[in-house]
Amino acid sequence: IPPSDVLVCPLRPVERFRDLCPEEVADLFHTAQRVGNVVEKHFCGTSLTISIQDGPEAGQTVKHVHVHVLPRRAGDFSRNDDVYEEVR
């Protein structure tokens, strides 16, 4: 995991995104937005990758839903989709 990758988790431990109630979804994404603003500035990013791997076939390796917030810069990965290998 890149050192600038931040994980945002709900307080209630649930395995899948579908298990969150609407209020938890809103809180999770509001928090991810706030975290994104901070880490983008701190790591001098110009964009963000925000992702969820929801289930084993999607690459989820931790059985607790979480959002990856990763600041990005031009040229940080040779192929843009290579970032998803890093956040597994």
FIKOLZA-1660 file (N, C-alpha, C; in steps of 0.1 Angstrom, whole numbers, plus 5000, padded with zeros to 4 digits):
% residues 88
   i   px   py   pz ch aa at
   1 5009 4988 5000  A  I  N
   1 5000 5000 5000  A  I CA
   1 5009 5012 5000  A  I  C
   2 5006 5022 4991  A  P  N
   2 5014 5034 4991  A  P CA
   2 5013 5041 5004  A  P  C
   3 5024 5048 5009  A  P  N
   3 5023 5055 5022  A  P CA
   3 5013 5066 5023  A  P  C
   4 5008 5071 5011  A  S  N
   4 4998 5082 5012  A  S CA
   4 4984 5076 5011  A  S  C
   5 4982 5063 5010  A  D  N
   5 4969 5057 5010  A  D CA
   5 4963 5057 5024  A  D  C
   6 4951 5063 5025  A  V  N
   6 4944 5064 5038  A  V CA
   6 4932 5055 5037  A  V  C
   7 4929 5047 5047  A  L  N
   7 4917 5039 5048  A  L CA
   7 4907 5046 5057  A  L  C
   8 4895 5047 5052  A  V  N
   8 4884 5053 5060  A  V CA
   8 4874 5042 5062  A  V  C
   9 4871 5039 5075  A  C  N
   9 4862 5028 5079  A  C CA
   9 4850 5033 5087  A  C  C
  10 4839 5026 5086  A  P  N
  10 4828 5029 5094  A  P CA
  10 4831 5024 5109  A  P  C
  11 4824 5030 5118  A  L  N
  11 4826 5026 5132  A  L CA
  11 4821 5012 5135  A  L  C
  12 4810 5009 5129  A  R  N
  12 4804 4995 5130  A  R CA
  12 4811 4986 5121  A  R  C
  13 4816 4975 5126  A  P  N
  13 4824 4966 5117  A  P CA
  13 4814 4957 5108  A  P  C
  14 4814 4960 5096  A  V  N
  14 4806 4952 5086  A  V CA
  14 4815 4947 5075  A  V  C
  15 4812 4936 5069  A  E  N
  15 4821 4930 5059  A  E CA
  15 4819 4937 5045  A  E  C
  16 4806 4940 5042  A  R  N
  16 4803 4944 5028  A  R CA
  16 4796 4958 5028  A  R  C
  17 4798 4966 5018  A  F  N
  17 4792 4979 5016  A  F CA
  17 4777 4978 5017  A  F  C
  18 4771 4967 5012  A  R  N
  18 4756 4966 5012  A  R CA
  18 4751 4964 5026  A  R  C
  19 4759 4961 5036  A  D  N
  19 4755 4959 5049  A  D CA
  19 4754 4972 5057  A  D  C
  20 4759 4983 5051  A  L  N
  20 4758 4996 5058  A  L CA
  20 4744 5002 5057  A  L  C
  21 4739 5009 5067  A  C  N
  21 4726 5016 5066  A  C CA
  21 4729 5029 5058  A  C  C
  22 4718 5036 5053  A  P  N
  22 4720 5048 5045  A  P CA
  22 4728 5059 5053  A  P  C
  23 4725 5060 5066  A  E  N
  23 4732 5070 5074  A  E CA
  23 4747 5067 5075  A  E  C
  24 4751 5054 5076  A  E  N
  24 4765 5050 5076  A  E CA
  24 4772 5053 5062  A  E  C
  25 4765 5050 5052  A  V  N
  25 4770 5053 5038  A  V CA
  25 4773 5068 5037  A  V  C
  26 4763 5076 5041  A  A  N
  26 4765 5091 5040  A  A CA
  26 4777 5095 5049  A  A  C
  27 4778 5090 5061  A  D  N
  27 4789 5094 5070  A  D CA
  27 4803 5089 5064  A  D  C
  28 4803 5077 5059  A  L  N
  28 4815 5071 5053  A  L CA
  28 4820 5080 5042  A  L  C
  29 4812 5084 5032  A  F  N
  29 4816 5092 5021  A  F CA
  29 4819 5106 5025  A  F  C
  30 4812 5112 5034  A  H  N
  30 4815 5125 5039  A  H CA
  30 4829 5125 5046  A  H  C
  31 4832 5115 5053  A  T  N
  31 4845 5114 5060  A  T CA
  31 4856 5112 5049  A  T  C
  32 4853 5104 5039  A  A  N
  32 4863 5102 5028  A  A CA
  32 4865 5115 5021  A  A  C
  33 4855 5123 5019  A  Q  N
  33 4857 5136 5012  A  Q CA
  33 4866 5145 5021  A  Q  C
  34 4863 5146 5033  A  R  N
  34 4871 5154 5042  A  R CA
  34 4886 5149 5043  A  R  C
  35 4888 5136 5044  A  V  N
  35 4901 5131 5044  A  V CA
  35 4908 5134 5031  A  V  C
  36 4901 5132 5020  A  G  N
  36 4907 5135 5007  A  G CA
  36 4912 5149 5005  A  G  C
  37 4904 5159 5010  A  N  N
  37 4909 5173 5010  A  N CA
  37 4922 5174 5017  A  N  C
  38 4923 5168 5029  A  V  N
  38 4936 5169 5037  A  V CA
  38 4947 5162 5030  A  V  C
  39 4946 5149 5026  A  V  N
  39 4957 5142 5021  A  V CA
  39 4962 5147 5007  A  V  C
  40 4952 5152 4999  A  E  N
  40 4956 5158 4986  A  E CA
  40 4965 5170 4988  A  E  C
  41 4962 5178 4998  A  K  N
  41 4971 5190 5001  A  K CA
  41 4984 5185 5007  A  K  C
  42 4983 5177 5017  A  H  N
  42 4995 5172 5024  A  H CA
  42 5005 5166 5015  A  H  C
  43 5001 5157 5006  A  F  N
  43 5010 5150 4997  A  F CA
  43 5011 5157 4983  A  F  C
  44 5007 5170 4982  A  C  N
  44 5009 5178 4970  A  C CA
  44 5002 5171 4958  A  C  C
  45 4991 5165 4960  A  G  N
  45 4984 5158 4949  A  G CA
  45 4976 5168 4941  A  G  C
  46 4972 5163 4929  A  T  N
  46 4964 5171 4920  A  T CA
  46 4950 5164 4917  A  T  C
  47 4949 5152 4922  A  S  N
  47 4937 5144 4920  A  S CA
  47 4936 5134 4931  A  S  C
  48 4925 5126 4932  A  L  N
  48 4923 5116 4941  A  L CA
  48 4918 5103 4935  A  L  C
  49 4923 5092 4939  A  T  N
  49 4916 5079 4936  A  T CA
  49 4909 5075 4949  A  T  C
  50 4896 5073 4948  A  I  N
  50 4888 5068 4959  A  I CA
  50 4881 5055 4955  A  I  C
  51 4884 5045 4963  A  S  N
  51 4879 5031 4958  A  S CA
  51 4875 5023 4970  A  S  C
  52 4866 5013 4966  A  I  N
  52 4862 5003 4976  A  I CA
  52 4863 4989 4968  A  I  C
  53 4870 4980 4974  A  Q  N
  53 4870 4966 4969  A  Q CA
  53 4859 4959 4977  A  Q  C
  54 4848 4956 4972  A  D  N
  54 4836 4951 4980  A  D CA
  54 4834 4936 4976  A  D  C
  55 4841 4927 4984  A  G  N
  55 4839 4913 4982  A  G CA
  55 4852 4907 4976  A  G  C
  56 4855 4894 4979  A  P  N
  56 4867 4888 4975  A  P CA
  56 4870 4889 4960  A  P  C
  57 4860 4887 4951  A  E  N
  57 4863 4888 4937  A  E CA
  57 4866 4902 4932  A  E  C
  58 4863 4912 4940  A  A  N
  58 4866 4926 4937  A  A CA
  58 4880 4930 4943  A  A  C
  59 4886 4920 4950  A  G  N
  59 4900 4923 4955  A  G CA
  59 4900 4926 4970  A  G  C
  60 4888 4925 4977  A  Q  N
  60 4888 4928 4991  A  Q CA
  60 4896 4917 4999  A  Q  C
  61 4905 4921 5007  A  T  N
  61 4913 4912 5015  A  T CA
  61 4911 4913 5030  A  T  C
  62 4905 4924 5034  A  V  N
  62 4902 4927 5048  A  V CA
  62 4887 4926 5049  A  V  C
  63 4882 4918 5058  A  K  N
  63 4867 4916 5059  A  K CA
  63 4861 4927 5068  A  K  C
  64 4863 4939 5064  A  H  N
  64 4857 4951 5070  A  H CA
  64 4856 4962 5059  A  H  C
  65 4844 4966 5056  A  V  N
  65 4843 4976 5045  A  V CA
  65 4852 4988 5048  A  V  C
  66 4859 4993 5038  A  H  N
  66 4867 5005 5040  A  H CA
  66 4869 5012 5026  A  H  C
  67 4871 5024 5026  A  V  N
  67 4874 5033 5014  A  V CA
  67 4888 5036 5014  A  V  C
  68 4895 5034 5003  A  H  N
  68 4908 5039 5000  A  H CA
  68 4908 5053 4995  A  H  C
  69 4915 5062 5001  A  V  N
  69 4916 5076 4996  A  V CA
  69 4931 5078 4993  A  V  C
  70 4934 5079 4980  A  L  N
  70 4948 5080 4976  A  L CA
  70 4951 5092 4967  A  L  C
  71 4959 5102 4972  A  P  N
  71 4962 5113 4964  A  P CA
  71 4971 5109 4952  A  P  C
  72 4968 5116 4941  A  R  N
  72 4975 5113 4928  A  R CA
  72 4982 5125 4923  A  R  C
  73 4992 5122 4914  A  R  N
  73 4999 5133 4907  A  R CA
  73 5001 5127 4893  A  R  C
  74 5004 5136 4884  A  A  N
  74 5006 5132 4870  A  A CA
  74 5019 5123 4869  A  A  C
  75 5017 5112 4863  A  G  N
  75 5029 5103 4861  A  G CA
  75 5032 5094 4873  A  G  C
  76 5024 5094 4883  A  D  N
  76 5027 5086 4895  A  D CA
  76 5026 5071 4893  A  D  C
  77 5019 5067 4883  A  F  N
  77 5018 5053 4878  A  F CA
  77 5019 5053 4863  A  F  C
  78 5027 5043 4858  A  S  N
  78 5029 5043 4843  A  S CA
  78 5015 5041 4836  A  S  C
  79 5006 5033 4841  A  R  N
  79 4993 5031 4836  A  R CA
  79 4983 5035 4848  A  R  C
  80 4974 5043 4845  A  N  N
  80 4965 5048 4856  A  N CA
  80 4959 5037 4864  A  N  C
  81 4954 5026 4857  A  D  N
  81 4948 5015 4865  A  D CA
  81 4958 5007 4873  A  D  C
  82 4971 5009 4872  A  D  N
  82 4980 5002 4880  A  D CA
  82 4978 5005 4895  A  D  C
  83 4972 5017 4898  A  V  N
  83 4969 5021 4912  A  V CA
  83 4961 5010 4919  A  V  C
  84 4953 5003 4912  A  Y  N
  84 4944 4993 4919  A  Y CA
  84 4952 4981 4924  A  Y  C
  85 4963 4978 4918  A  E  N
  85 4972 4967 4923  A  E CA
  85 4978 4972 4936  A  E  C
  86 4980 4985 4938  A  E  N
  86 4987 4990 4950  A  E CA
  86 4978 4990 4962  A  E  C
  87 4965 4992 4959  A  V  N
  87 4956 4994 4971  A  V CA
  87 4949 4981 4975  A  V  C
  88 4954 4970 4970  A  R  N
  88 4948 4957 4975  A  R CA
  88 4952 4954 4988  A  R  C
% end
